[in-house]
Amino acid sequence: MEDVSFDLRVIDSKWHPRAPHSAYFGCTDFDLETQDALQIYASRWGCETDSVYLKTRLGLGDFRVRPYEAVDKYVAVVHLGWAYVQWSLMRERSAQIQNPADIIRQHRDEHAIDWLTGACQEAVATGDVQAVLNRFLRLAACRRTPYAKRRALCPSPQRPQGAKLRLSDRLLDN
């Protein structure tokens, strides 16, 4: 702490007196009581969880060195996705939907239902299960192929006929 060029108060806090680990919080306002400082931090918690979701669930932490324009568009798409999650959460909050993870899970389930329904309908219509598997799944042979060849030989699974085209699909198709 000798390298810090300003005064800092460190607060050691536990959720429960018998909790094995502490959480440490820094505060530069020495006029604040400890409880007040912790309450101010707690009010920021929404920002912290948003940041975690943007980085881990929506992919903002996944991009590497790219041209500025690509990064700019990528960040815009990720934030658009987060706006959708927040909008859906406000619209659908219930006993089953209480946080952003529930919305993301529900969205993935909706996609899986559309995809599986399309695959089943095509299998029933054609009677050729292997052809449906080849169309909808990336087979093990594709995974063993080097990346450049795999892109040419094993295209991404196709959207079932009649499946709804979602915003995320439109963004990926362009």
Buried (B, 14 or more C-beta within 10 A) or exposed (E): EEEEEEEEEEBEEEEEEEEEEEEEBEBEEEEBEEEEBBEEBEEEEEEEEBEEBBEEBBEBEEEEEEEEEEEEEBEEBBEEBBEBBBEBBEEEEEEEBEEBBBBBEBBEEEBEEBBEEBBEBBBEEEEEEEEBEEBBEEEEEBEEEEEEEBEEEBEEEEBBEEBEEBEBEEEEEE
